[in-house]
Amino acid sequence: PILLVISSITMRIKCLYTLLFALAVVGVGHIAAQENVITPVPAVVEWGEGSVDLGRDLKLYVDAPKDDALRLEAAAKDTGLRLSRVCRPARKGFVNLMVVEEGDVSALAAERNVAEGYVMDITAEGVSIKATSPAGLYYGLQSLKQIYEAHGALTACHIVDAPRFGYRGVLIDIS
């Protein structure tokens, strides 16, 4: 009888440890999934509270040379968001894309490849993407699209990113 009691207690402890392990794995997986919704992973991602109200069209403002502005508008509409173009920056319910001087982007983006780097801020008021070139704005839009697809919303965050290397590479596997 004592062996049965000890065996029963041992079995319960094993079940408890298994359950705790399973909960820990599921919990950690959820946290990692929220933080890694953008590929490639940006240099800085700080998630915040709240999100942009998507109940109405967002106002899209593009401050870039004309040809680039048209391409950026097409890329912005490809995000799946309902957007309507406006002629000046909006203050509420907006997606503002702005080409700025080098000093107006973060030190991290400037330290890397400034031409393709960007800084994105998503708040309850809207989305602001700043870059020193239209290419940077384009890459910022790709990150915005991935956030929207992953969360079904524009979750508040601050992102700073730029390529880690000054060149692009391709691996061709001939095997």
Solvent accessible surface area in square Angstrom, and as a share of the most:
residue,aa,sasa,rsa
1,P,137,0.86
2,I,128,0.65
3,L,144,0.72
4,L,134,0.66
5,V,87,0.50
6,I,97,0.49
7,S,65,0.42
8,S,46,0.30
9,I,90,0.46
10,T,60,0.35
11,M,120,0.54
12,R,173,0.63
13,I,83,0.42
14,K,123,0.52
15,C,79,0.48
16,L,98,0.49
17,Y,146,0.55
18,T,90,0.52
19,L,102,0.51
20,L,93,0.46
21,F,142,0.59
22,A,48,0.37
23,L,107,0.53
24,A,57,0.44
25,V,80,0.46
26,V,107,0.62
27,G,33,0.32
28,V,98,0.57
29,G,41,0.39
30,H,130,0.58
31,I,109,0.55
32,A,46,0.36
33,A,63,0.49
34,Q,70,0.31
35,E,91,0.41
36,N,87,0.45
37,V,25,0.15
38,I,6,0.03
39,T,103,0.60
40,P,98,0.61
41,V,75,0.43
42,P,8,0.05
43,A,35,0.27
44,V,45,0.26
45,V,37,0.21
46,E,100,0.45
47,W,50,0.18
48,G,35,0.34
49,E,167,0.75
50,G,49,0.47
51,S,49,0.32
52,V,6,0.03
53,D,81,0.42
54,L,50,0.25
55,G,62,0.60
56,R,99,0.36
57,D,66,0.34
58,L,1,0.01
59,K,73,0.31
60,L,0,0.00
61,Y,34,0.13
62,V,10,0.06
63,D,61,0.32
64,A,21,0.17
65,P,81,0.51
66,K,158,0.67
67,D,94,0.49
68,D,33,0.17
69,A,5,0.04
70,L,101,0.50
71,R,154,0.56
72,L,6,0.03
73,E,30,0.13
74,A,65,0.50
75,A,15,0.11
76,A,0,0.00
77,K,99,0.42
78,D,88,0.45
79,T,5,0.03
80,G,52,0.50
81,L,13,0.07
82,R,134,0.49
83,L,20,0.10
84,S,48,0.31
85,R,98,0.36
86,V,42,0.24
87,C,130,0.78
88,R,185,0.67
89,P,68,0.43
90,A,17,0.13
91,R,217,0.79
92,K,116,0.49
93,G,4,0.04
94,F,22,0.09
95,V,1,0.00
96,N,8,0.04
97,L,0,0.00
98,M,37,0.16
99,V,44,0.25
100,V,29,0.17
101,E,136,0.61
102,E,111,0.50
103,G,75,0.72
104,D,88,0.46
105,V,14,0.08
106,S,36,0.23
107,A,84,0.65
108,L,45,0.22
109,A,1,0.00
110,A,41,0.32
111,E,135,0.61
112,R,75,0.27
113,N,42,0.21
114,V,25,0.15
115,A,53,0.41
116,E,41,0.18
117,G,2,0.01
118,Y,6,0.02
119,V,17,0.10
120,M,0,0.00
121,D,52,0.27
122,I,3,0.02
123,T,61,0.35
124,A,59,0.46
125,E,78,0.35
126,G,1,0.01
127,V,0,0.00
128,S,23,0.15
129,I,0,0.00
130,K,74,0.32
131,A,0,0.00
132,T,29,0.17
133,S,21,0.14
134,P,35,0.22
135,A,42,0.32
136,G,0,0.00
137,L,0,0.00
138,Y,95,0.36
139,Y,79,0.30
140,G,0,0.00
141,L,0,0.00
142,Q,49,0.22
143,S,7,0.04
144,L,1,0.01
145,K,48,0.20
146,Q,49,0.22
147,I,0,0.00
148,Y,54,0.21
149,E,113,0.51
150,A,56,0.44
151,H,59,0.26
152,G,54,0.52
153,A,28,0.22
154,L,0,0.00
155,T,24,0.14
156,A,8,0.07
157,C,8,0.05
158,H,58,0.26
159,I,0,0.00
160,V,6,0.03
161,D,15,0.08
162,A,3,0.03
163,P,27,0.17
164,R,114,0.42
165,F,129,0.54
166,G,70,0.68
167,Y,157,0.60
168,R,159,0.58
169,G,68,0.65
170,V,132,0.76
171,L,164,0.81
172,I,137,0.69
173,D,110,0.57
174,I,164,0.83
175,S,134,0.87
